Amino acid sequence: MAEKTITKEKPKKSKKVVKTTEAVWISGRRKTAVARIKLAKGKGTFTVNDQAPEDYFPTKLEQEKLFTPFQAVGRNKLGFDVSIKVSGGGKNGQLEACVHGLSRALEKFDPVLRPTLKKKRLLTRDPRMRERKKYGLKRARKAPQYSKR
């Protein structure tokens, strides 16, 4: 009697598809302002604290500064859905936190953009903070007026 051997076919290995990042969540900081940013491929909706960026940052100069990361890498902001929640600090600190966060999000979304953003110094967090007030002084360094007599 001849033995029959049954061979099972091995399942074909499917090619792994490298999936691009669907969405990126990242934060940017400046002084005491923190911007939490969600960046995803989309139709081009852009919100800052659930408002249009033109409403939250009303001046033309602020709007230009907000979109500098997109201009630096030559990408159109219309290809991305961006949602920014920013808190703390003043308007200028919040704006710079948004720019820092957008730069970091673009770099995480596409690592090829890193050298361009680095050259424009958009990925560097500005470490300058307000100096604390010291006791016996009026502010951090301003002393009361000296009186000789």
C-alpha positions as CSV (number, residue, x, y, z in Angstrom):
1,M,0.0,0.0,0.0
2,A,1.3,3.4,-1.0
3,E,0.9,6.2,1.5
4,K,-0.7,9.3,0.3
5,T,0.8,12.5,1.5
6,I,-1.4,15.5,1.7
7,T,0.4,18.8,1.3
8,K,-1.3,21.9,2.5
9,E,-0.6,25.0,0.5
10,K,1.0,27.8,2.5
11,P,-1.1,31.0,2.5
12,K,0.5,33.6,0.3
13,K,2.0,36.4,2.3
14,S,0.4,39.7,1.5
15,K,2.6,42.7,1.0
16,K,2.7,45.0,3.9
17,V,1.2,48.3,2.9
18,V,3.0,51.2,4.6
19,K,0.1,53.3,5.9
20,T,0.6,57.0,6.0
21,T,-0.4,58.7,9.2
22,E,-4.1,59.4,9.3
23,A,-3.9,62.2,11.9
24,V,-1.2,63.7,14.1
25,W,-1.8,65.1,17.6
26,I,1.0,67.3,18.9
27,S,1.6,70.3,21.1
28,G,3.6,73.5,20.7
29,R,4.7,75.8,23.5
30,R,5.9,79.4,24.0
31,K,6.2,81.1,27.4
32,T,3.1,79.9,29.3
33,A,1.0,79.3,26.2
34,V,0.3,75.8,25.1
35,A,-1.3,74.9,21.7
36,R,-2.7,71.4,21.2
37,I,-2.9,70.6,17.5
38,K,-4.6,67.9,15.4
39,L,-3.4,67.7,11.8
40,A,-5.0,65.3,9.3
41,K,-5.5,65.0,5.6
42,G,-8.7,66.6,4.6
43,K,-10.6,69.4,2.8
44,G,-8.9,72.3,4.4
45,T,-10.9,73.2,7.5
46,F,-8.8,75.3,9.9
47,T,-10.0,76.2,13.4
48,V,-8.4,77.9,16.4
49,N,-10.4,77.4,19.6
50,D,-13.5,76.5,17.5
51,Q,-13.2,79.8,15.6
52,A,-11.9,80.7,12.2
53,P,-8.2,81.8,12.3
54,E,-9.2,85.2,10.9
55,D,-11.5,85.7,14.0
56,Y,-9.0,84.5,16.6
57,F,-6.0,86.2,15.1
58,P,-7.6,89.3,13.4
59,T,-4.6,91.2,12.1
60,K,-3.0,90.4,8.7
61,L,0.5,90.1,10.2
62,E,-0.8,87.5,12.8
63,Q,-2.5,85.5,10.0
64,E,0.7,85.5,7.8
65,K,2.8,84.3,10.8
66,L,0.3,81.5,11.6
67,F,0.7,80.0,8.1
68,T,4.5,80.3,7.9
69,P,5.1,76.5,8.4
70,F,3.0,75.7,5.3
71,Q,4.7,78.4,3.3
72,A,8.2,77.2,4.4
73,V,7.6,73.7,3.1
74,G,5.7,74.8,0.0
75,R,2.5,72.9,1.0
76,N,-1.0,74.3,0.7
77,K,-3.0,74.5,3.9
78,L,-6.1,73.4,2.0
79,G,-4.9,69.8,1.9
80,F,-5.1,69.5,5.7
81,D,-7.8,69.6,8.4
82,V,-6.3,71.5,11.3
83,S,-7.8,71.9,14.7
84,I,-6.0,74.0,17.3
85,K,-6.8,74.4,21.0
86,V,-4.7,77.1,22.6
87,S,-4.6,78.3,26.2
88,G,-2.5,80.3,28.6
89,G,-0.3,83.3,28.0
90,G,-1.1,86.3,25.8
91,K,-2.1,86.5,22.1
92,N,1.5,86.7,20.8
93,G,2.6,83.8,23.0
94,Q,-0.4,81.8,21.8
95,L,0.4,82.6,18.1
96,E,4.0,81.5,18.5
97,A,2.8,78.3,20.3
98,C,0.5,77.6,17.3
99,V,3.4,78.1,14.8
100,H,5.7,75.8,16.8
101,G,3.0,73.1,17.1
102,L,2.1,73.3,13.4
103,S,5.8,72.9,12.4
104,R,6.1,69.9,14.7
105,A,2.9,68.4,13.3
106,L,4.0,68.8,9.7
107,E,7.4,67.3,10.5
108,K,5.8,64.3,12.2
109,F,3.3,63.9,9.3
110,D,6.1,63.9,6.7
111,P,9.7,63.5,8.1
112,V,11.1,64.6,4.8
113,L,10.1,68.2,5.7
114,R,12.4,68.3,8.8
115,P,15.5,69.9,7.2
116,T,13.4,72.7,5.6
117,L,11.6,73.5,8.9
118,K,14.9,73.2,10.9
119,K,16.6,75.6,8.5
120,K,13.8,78.2,9.1
121,R,14.1,77.6,12.9
122,L,10.5,76.7,13.2
123,L,11.1,73.5,15.2
124,T,13.1,75.1,17.9
125,R,11.1,75.9,21.1
126,D,11.9,79.4,22.3
127,P,13.1,78.8,25.9
128,R,12.8,82.4,27.2
129,M,10.5,82.6,30.2
130,R,9.4,85.5,32.4
131,E,11.8,86.0,35.4
132,R,10.2,85.5,38.8
133,K,9.6,88.4,41.2
134,K,12.0,88.6,44.1
135,Y,11.0,89.7,47.6
136,G,11.9,93.2,48.6
137,L,11.8,94.3,45.0
138,K,8.9,95.7,43.0
139,R,9.4,93.4,40.0
140,A,12.1,90.8,39.1
141,R,14.9,93.4,39.2
142,K,13.3,96.8,39.9
143,A,14.2,98.0,43.4
144,P,12.4,100.7,45.4
145,Q,13.9,104.2,44.9
146,Y,17.0,104.7,47.1
147,S,16.9,107.7,49.5
148,K,20.2,108.9,51.0
149,R,18.5,111.0,53.7
